[in-house]
Amino acid sequence: MAQCSLNTLIEEIAATKRITVEDVFALRRTIYGDDNSVSLEEAEALLRLNEKVDETVPAWQDFFPEALSDLVVHQIQPSGYVTQEHADWLIAEMSRDGHICTRSELDAILHILDKAKSSPRSLETFALETVKKAVISGEGVTRSGKDLKPGVISDAEVELLRSVLYAGAGCGGIAISRAEAEILFDINDATIEAENAPAWSELFAKAVANYLMALSGYQAPSREVALARENWLAKEGGFEGGMKGFFSSMFSGGVSGVREAMRDNTSAMAERNAQMTAEIAVNEVITEEEAEWLVHRIGRDGVLHENEKALLRFIKEESPNIHPLLHPLIEQAHS
């Protein structure tokens, strides 16, 4: 259907300031009616509509992420690979006013990260930074439907952070990155001694410890390689066989959880698993550079706080060789 028909429909909906179930059905018919695909212009129109309405229905919360995901994840060959160009476009569109302003937009980012086999790291960092700003300022998106309190992490925000980190497995590997760890530390610094959800302490400790100790990561093949080996992606035990499952297991059991995820995966990946397990054994030992980074981050305000103590205790339990720079902090954490 012509773009002008979509524009007319969107203008009519925007004038009411709300999206109904009937509106979602009409938008779906208009966009997918001709060739069952979503164009860049149609996606931009949906983004503008999302900004103009004050009230939506659950059907919109399903349709909006699905439509954007169809464009940036499924319609570019090889299917499943988000290009840097599309990631940059999406970030620019959603942050024209400086930040993500609706739950629907953040849900769309999470949906894209979850559905993609590989995405630019910038897309996940954008989502994490959005949650960080909401936690610190008390303004912005939340999935709980409740008012945010500045400098306090609720259960909803913990689960939102967990969802972003899980989805980030498709952005470059299993292990938490330095950039992700920095953002988590920024959130922790901004919420020190607040009445945070109990789950925050565990998530913070395990995620940062994973950055310090776990393997470098299981990299998705490049777009160029994937174009030449598309059949490989569909083979049993190939890339689709469980990287995100590895990541979830890691969070439930620390570094030992990664080992269990390796052992539980398909036999077709046995050789790769053995190599990754060996990498874990090496990388569990915290290097001097990592130790210096951690001492710097923990010592910024001169006080060792409870979440930081939990992190240090976790490292002591999991790491076979504690770097000397960390000994004073670990002793304080156990005192």
C-alpha positions as CSV (number, residue, x, y, z in Angstrom):
1,M,0.0,0.0,0.0
2,A,1.2,3.5,-0.8
3,Q,3.2,5.4,1.8
4,C,0.6,8.2,1.7
5,S,-2.0,5.8,3.0
6,L,0.2,4.9,5.9
7,N,0.9,8.5,6.6
8,T,-2.9,9.3,6.6
9,L,-3.6,6.4,9.0
10,I,-0.8,7.5,11.3
11,E,-2.0,11.2,11.3
12,E,-5.5,10.0,12.2
13,I,-4.2,7.8,15.1
14,A,-1.8,10.5,16.4
15,A,-4.7,13.0,16.6
16,T,-6.4,10.8,19.2
17,K,-3.2,10.5,21.3
18,R,-3.9,6.8,21.8
19,I,-3.4,3.5,19.9
20,T,-6.2,1.0,20.1
21,V,-6.3,-2.7,19.1
22,E,-8.2,-1.8,16.0
23,D,-5.4,0.7,15.1
24,V,-2.8,-2.0,15.5
25,F,-4.7,-4.3,13.1
26,A,-5.0,-1.4,10.6
27,L,-1.3,-0.6,10.8
28,R,-0.4,-4.3,10.4
29,R,-2.6,-4.6,7.3
30,T,-1.3,-1.4,5.8
31,I,2.4,-2.2,6.3
32,Y,2.5,-6.0,5.6
33,G,-0.3,-6.1,3.1
34,D,1.7,-5.7,-0.1
35,D,4.9,-7.7,0.3
36,N,5.0,-8.8,3.9
37,S,8.0,-6.6,4.7
38,V,8.8,-3.3,6.4
39,S,10.5,-0.4,4.6
40,L,12.8,2.1,6.2
41,E,10.1,4.8,5.6
42,E,7.4,2.7,7.3
43,A,9.7,2.1,10.3
44,E,10.4,5.8,10.7
45,A,6.6,6.5,10.5
46,L,6.0,4.0,13.3
47,L,8.7,5.6,15.4
48,R,7.1,9.0,15.0
49,L,3.7,7.6,15.9
50,N,5.1,6.0,19.0
51,E,6.4,9.4,20.1
52,K,3.1,11.2,19.6
53,V,0.7,9.0,21.6
54,D,0.1,9.0,25.3
55,E,-1.8,5.7,25.6
56,T,-1.2,2.3,23.9
57,V,-2.5,-1.3,24.2
58,P,-0.5,-4.6,24.7
59,A,-1.0,-5.3,21.0
60,W,1.2,-2.3,20.2
61,Q,3.9,-3.4,22.6
62,D,4.1,-6.6,20.5
63,F,3.7,-5.1,17.0
64,F,6.1,-2.2,17.4
65,P,9.2,-4.2,18.3
66,E,8.3,-6.9,15.8
67,A,8.1,-4.4,12.9
68,L,11.4,-2.8,13.7
69,S,13.0,-6.2,14.2
70,D,11.7,-7.4,10.8
71,L,13.5,-4.4,9.1
72,V,16.9,-4.5,10.8
73,V,17.3,-8.2,11.7
74,H,15.4,-10.3,9.2
75,Q,15.3,-8.4,5.8
76,I,19.0,-7.9,5.3
77,Q,21.1,-10.9,4.0
78,P,22.3,-12.9,5.7
79,S,19.2,-12.8,7.9
80,G,19.9,-12.2,11.6
81,Y,22.9,-9.9,11.3
82,V,22.3,-6.2,12.3
83,T,24.5,-3.9,10.4
84,Q,26.3,-1.0,12.0
85,E,24.5,1.3,9.6
86,H,21.1,0.1,10.8
87,A,22.2,0.2,14.4
88,D,23.4,3.8,14.0
89,W,20.1,4.7,12.2
90,L,18.0,3.2,15.1
91,I,20.0,4.9,17.8
92,A,19.8,8.3,16.0
93,E,16.0,7.9,15.5
94,M,15.4,6.9,19.1
95,S,17.6,9.6,20.7
96,R,16.7,12.6,18.7
97,D,15.7,14.2,22.0
98,G,18.7,12.9,23.7
99,H,17.4,9.6,25.1
100,I,14.9,6.8,24.7
101,C,11.6,8.2,26.1
102,T,9.2,5.3,25.9
103,R,9.1,1.7,27.1
104,S,8.1,0.6,23.6
105,E,11.4,1.9,22.2
106,L,13.5,0.1,24.8
107,D,11.5,-3.1,24.3
108,A,12.2,-2.8,20.6
109,I,16.0,-2.6,21.2
110,L,15.8,-5.7,23.5
111,H,13.7,-7.6,20.9
112,I,16.2,-6.8,18.2
113,L,19.2,-7.8,20.3
114,D,17.4,-11.0,21.3
115,K,16.4,-12.0,17.8
116,A,19.7,-11.1,16.1
117,K,22.6,-13.6,15.8
118,S,25.0,-10.7,15.9
119,S,24.6,-7.0,16.6
120,P,27.0,-4.0,17.0
121,R,28.0,-3.5,20.6
122,S,26.8,0.1,20.3
123,L,23.2,-1.0,20.3
124,E,23.5,-2.9,23.6
125,T,25.5,-0.1,25.2
126,F,22.8,2.3,24.1
127,A,20.2,0.2,26.0
128,L,22.4,-0.1,29.1
129,E,23.1,3.7,29.2
130,T,19.4,4.3,28.9
131,V,18.6,2.2,32.0
132,K,21.5,3.8,33.8
133,K,20.2,7.3,33.2
134,A,16.7,6.2,34.3
135,V,18.0,4.7,37.6
136,I,20.2,7.7,38.4
137,S,17.7,10.5,37.5
138,G,14.5,8.8,38.3
139,E,13.2,9.8,35.0
140,G,12.8,7.8,31.8
141,V,11.7,4.3,30.8
142,T,10.7,1.5,33.2
143,R,9.0,-1.8,32.5
144,S,7.3,-1.9,35.9
145,G,4.8,0.8,35.3
146,K,5.7,2.3,38.6
147,D,7.4,5.7,39.3
148,L,11.2,5.6,39.4
149,K,13.0,6.8,42.5
150,P,16.3,8.7,41.8
151,G,19.3,6.7,42.8
152,V,17.4,3.5,43.7
153,I,17.3,0.3,41.8
154,S,14.0,-1.6,41.9
155,D,13.4,-5.3,41.0
156,A,12.1,-4.1,37.6
157,E,15.3,-2.3,36.8
158,V,17.4,-5.2,37.9
159,E,15.5,-7.5,35.6
160,L,15.8,-4.9,32.8
161,L,19.5,-4.8,33.2
162,R,19.7,-8.6,33.3
163,S,17.6,-8.7,30.0
164,V,20.0,-6.2,28.3
165,L,23.1,-8.2,29.4
166,Y,21.5,-11.5,28.3
167,A,20.7,-10.0,24.9
168,G,24.2,-8.6,24.6
169,A,25.5,-12.1,24.1
170,G,24.7,-11.5,20.4
171,C,27.0,-8.4,20.4
172,G,30.3,-10.1,20.5
173,G,30.6,-12.9,23.0
174,I,29.6,-14.6,26.2
175,A,31.8,-12.7,28.5
176,I,30.9,-9.3,30.0
177,S,32.8,-6.5,28.3
178,R,34.8,-3.7,30.0
179,A,32.2,-1.2,28.7
180,E,29.4,-3.1,30.3
181,A,31.3,-3.5,33.6
182,E,32.0,0.3,33.6
183,I,28.3,1.0,33.2
184,L,27.4,-1.4,36.0
185,F,29.9,0.3,38.3
186,D,28.5,3.7,37.4
187,I,25.1,2.5,38.4
188,N,26.5,1.0,41.6
189,D,28.3,4.3,42.5
190,A,25.2,6.3,42.0
191,T,23.0,4.0,44.2
192,I,25.4,3.4,47.1
193,E,23.6,2.7,50.4
194,A,20.2,3.2,48.8
195,E,17.3,0.8,49.4
196,N,18.0,-1.2,46.3
197,A,16.4,-4.5,45.3
198,P,18.4,-7.4,46.9
199,A,18.9,-8.9,43.4
200,W,21.1,-6.0,42.4
201,S,24.0,-7.0,44.6
202,E,24.1,-10.5,43.1
203,L,23.8,-9.2,39.5
204,F,26.5,-6.6,40.0
205,A,29.0,-9.0,41.6
206,K,28.5,-11.8,39.1
207,A,28.6,-9.6,36.0
208,V,31.7,-7.6,37.0
209,A,33.4,-10.8,38.2
210,N,32.7,-12.4,34.8
211,Y,34.4,-9.5,33.0
212,L,37.4,-10.0,35.2
213,M,37.7,-13.8,35.1
214,A,35.8,-15.3,32.2
215,L,36.8,-16.1,28.7
216,S,37.2,-13.5,26.0
217,G,34.0,-14.6,24.3
218,Y,32.6,-16.6,21.4
219,Q,32.6,-14.4,18.4
220,A,29.9,-14.6,15.7
221,P,31.3,-14.9,12.2
222,S,31.5,-11.7,10.2
223,R,28.9,-10.8,7.7
224,E,31.4,-11.6,4.9
225,V,32.0,-15.1,6.2
226,A,28.3,-15.7,6.9
227,L,27.4,-14.7,3.3
228,A,29.8,-17.5,2.0
229,R,28.6,-20.0,4.6
230,E,24.9,-19.5,5.1
231,N,24.2,-23.3,5.2
232,W,26.6,-23.6,8.1
233,L,24.3,-21.5,10.2
234,A,21.5,-24.0,9.9
235,K,23.6,-27.0,10.9
236,E,23.0,-28.7,14.2
237,G,25.4,-27.4,16.8
238,G,26.2,-24.3,14.7
239,F,26.3,-20.8,15.9
240,E,22.5,-20.9,16.6
241,G,23.0,-23.8,18.9
242,G,23.1,-22.0,22.2
243,M,25.4,-19.0,22.8
244,K,22.7,-17.2,24.6
245,G,22.0,-20.3,26.6
246,F,25.7,-20.3,27.7
247,F,25.2,-16.7,28.8
248,S,22.2,-17.4,30.9
249,S,23.9,-20.4,32.6
250,M,26.9,-18.3,33.4
251,F,24.8,-15.8,35.3
252,S,23.1,-18.5,37.3
253,G,26.4,-20.0,38.4
254,G,29.4,-17.6,37.9
255,V,32.4,-18.9,36.1
256,S,31.5,-22.5,37.1
257,G,28.2,-21.9,35.4
258,V,30.0,-21.3,32.1
259,R,31.8,-24.6,32.5
260,E,28.5,-26.4,33.0
261,A,27.0,-24.7,30.0
262,M,30.0,-25.9,27.9
263,R,29.6,-29.5,29.1
264,D,25.8,-29.5,28.5
265,N,26.0,-28.3,24.9
266,T,25.8,-30.5,21.8
267,S,28.5,-32.9,20.9
268,A,29.0,-31.2,17.6
269,M,30.7,-28.4,19.6
270,A,32.8,-30.6,21.8
271,E,36.1,-29.6,20.3
272,R,35.2,-25.9,20.6
273,N,34.0,-26.3,24.1
274,A,37.2,-27.9,25.2
275,Q,39.1,-25.0,23.8
276,M,36.8,-22.5,25.5
277,T,37.1,-24.4,28.8
278,A,40.9,-24.1,28.6
279,E,40.6,-20.4,27.9
280,I,38.4,-20.0,31.1
281,A,41.1,-21.7,33.2
282,V,43.7,-19.2,31.9
283,N,41.4,-16.1,32.1
284,E,40.1,-16.9,35.6
285,V,43.5,-15.5,36.8
286,I,43.0,-11.8,37.2
287,T,45.8,-9.9,35.5
288,E,47.6,-6.8,36.9
289,E,45.7,-4.6,34.4
290,E,42.4,-6.0,35.5
291,A,43.4,-5.7,39.2
292,E,44.4,-2.1,38.8
293,W,41.1,-1.3,37.1
294,L,39.1,-2.9,39.9
295,V,41.1,-1.1,42.6
296,H,40.6,2.2,40.8
297,R,36.8,1.6,40.4
298,I,36.2,0.4,44.0
299,G,38.4,3.1,45.5
300,R,36.8,6.2,43.9
301,D,35.1,7.4,47.0
302,G,37.4,5.8,49.6
303,V,34.7,3.6,51.0
304,L,34.2,-0.2,50.5
305,H,30.5,-0.6,50.1
306,E,28.4,-3.8,50.5
307,N,28.0,-4.5,46.8
308,E,31.8,-4.1,46.3
309,K,32.4,-6.5,49.2
310,A,30.1,-9.0,47.6
311,L,32.1,-8.7,44.4
312,L,35.4,-9.3,46.2
313,R,34.1,-12.3,48.1
314,F,32.8,-13.7,44.8
315,I,36.2,-13.3,43.2
316,K,37.9,-14.9,46.1
317,E,35.6,-17.9,45.8
318,E,35.9,-18.3,42.1
319,S,39.4,-17.2,41.2
320,P,42.3,-19.7,41.7
321,N,45.0,-17.0,41.9
322,I,44.2,-13.6,43.5
323,H,46.4,-10.8,42.3
324,P,48.4,-9.2,45.2
325,L,46.9,-5.7,44.4
326,L,43.5,-7.1,45.5
327,H,44.6,-8.7,48.8
328,P,44.0,-5.6,50.9
329,L,40.5,-5.1,49.5
330,I,39.6,-8.7,49.9
331,E,40.8,-8.7,53.5
332,Q,38.6,-5.6,54.1
333,A,35.6,-7.4,52.5
334,H,36.0,-10.3,54.9
335,S,36.6,-8.2,58.0
